[in-house]
C-alpha cells in the first residue's frame, strides 16, 4: 500500500529550529525552505506528499491547491482551517495517510480513522536521516540485517507479537 504523507505545514515549520528561523524572516521563506527539504526527501523516498497550510494571511474564498516540484500544497479556504482540510483527507483516505503534526487532537482524529500520526520533530529527524543516508550511499538496515555467528536461531522465549494496530503503525513508520 502506498503511503500518503500529509503534513500540517505551519506546525512542522514552527517545530523545526532551522525552518522556524527562516519563518521569522518571512512566512514565505519558511514555506519555501520546507518545500525544498520535502522535494529532496521526495527524491529519496517517492512517497506522495501533501502539505496543508492555513490561508489566514491570504483570505481565499475557496480552498486553493497547487503543485510545487512534485509536492502538493493546499491552502485552506475562507472559514476553514488547515486542521479541517487534514481531517477531510484522513476521512477520505484513511489507512493510506501518514499524518505529520504535533497537534494531539488532530493526531487522535486521524488515528481513529485508521491513519498513522507521527510527531513533527520525529518526522524531521527521519527526513534528515534519509537525506544523509542518500548522500553517503549507505543502506539504513545494513548493520542490523547482517548475520552474526554468536546469534543462533534458537528461540529465547515466548513470542511477543505486537497488536495489528501497532504492527501497521511500525510498518508505515519504517517506510518514512
N, C-alpha and C positions, 0 to 999 in steps of 0.2 A: 504494500500500500504506500503510495506517495505521500510524503509529508508536506503539509502546507504551513509554513511558518508565518504566523500573524503577530505583528509587533505593535505594541502600544507605543507609538513613536516618541512623543514627548516624555513619556515615562522612562524609556531607555536612555534618552539623551540626558535627562536630569539625574539618573542613577550612575552615569559614567563620568569619571573625573575628566577625561580628555574631551568628551563631547560637550559636557556642561561648560567647560572653559570656552569652547567655540561659541556656544549658545549665548554666553554672557556678552560676547562682542556683537553678535547679531543672531536673531532667531533663524534667519536663512542660512547663516554659516553653520550653525548646529545641525540643521536638517541636511545640508549638503555633505557635511562630514560623515553623518550617519549613513547616508545613501552611498557614499563612496566606499565605506567599510563593508556595507552589505553587498555591494557589487563585487568586491574582491572575494567575499565569503561565498557568494553565489557561484563564482568561477570555480571554487574548490569543491563545494558541495552544491549540487544542482537542484536544491530544493526550490519549490515555488515560494516566493516571499512577498508578503503584503504588509505595508506599513500604514497604519491609520493615525492621522493627525486630527486634532481639534482645529476647526477653522474659526476660532474665536476672533482672531485678528482680521480675518477676511470674511466678512458677513456674506456667505454664499446662500443663495436661495435654495439650491438643491445640492445634493452630495456631488462632489467632483472627483473623478478618477483619472489617473494618468499613469503612464509608464516612464520610468527613468532607468535606462540601461538594464532592462530586464526585471526591475523591481517595480511592483505595482504599488502606487500610492493612492490613498483615499483620504480626502478631506471631508469631514462631516458637514452636513448642510445646516441651514438655519433651524434653531430649536432642537438640535440633535448634538450629542456629544460623541467623542471617539468611542467611549465605552458602549454606547448604543449600537454603533456600527459593528464593533467587535462582537457584541452579543449576537447580532444578526448573523454574522459569518459563522460563529460557533453553532448556532441553531441550525443553519443550513448544511454545514459540512461535518459537524460532529467529530467523529474519531480521526479524521484526517488532520485536524488542526493541532498545531503545537503553538500555544499562546505564550508570548514573552511579555510579562508585566510583573510589577511588584504590588499591584492593586489586589488585595486579598479578596474583595467582593467579586471582582471580575474573574479572578482565578477560580473561585468556588463555582461561579455560574458556568464557566467553561468546562470544568471537571464534571459537573452534574450532567452535562450534555455529551460526555464521552471524550472530550478533548483533554490534552495534557497541558498543564500550565507550568512554566518554569520562571524563576526569578530573573529579572533583567540583568543583574550582576553575574549570575551563573551563565547566562547565555553569552554575555560579553566575553567571559573567560573562555568558554568553548569556542567562540568565534575566533578569538586571538590564537588559541591553541591550533585550530585548524589551519589558519593562515601561516603560523610558524612551521607546522609540520609540512605544509606545502612548500614553503620556502627552503626548508632543509632537505626535503626529499626523503623523509623518514616516515615509515608507516607507524601509526599510533599503537597498534596492538602487537608489534613485532616482539617486544620484550616478553609480554605475557603469554604469547602463543607458543613459544619455544618449549620443547620437551626437556625436562630436567631429569637426569637419571636418579636422583635421590627421591623424586616424587613417583611413587608407584601408582598402579591403577586400582589398588585395593581400596575399598570404601572405608571411611573412617567413622561413620556414624549414620544416624537416621537422615534421610533426605529432608532438606529444608526448602521446599518449593514455595516461591512467592505466590501471592494471590494473582488471579488473572489480571486484575486491575494494575497491580504493581509490576507484573511482567510486561504488560503493554506500555506502561509508563517508562520502564527501563529500556525497552526496545526503541521507543521514539527518542529518548534521551541520548542513546548511543548513536543514533543517526545524525544528531546535530553535531 
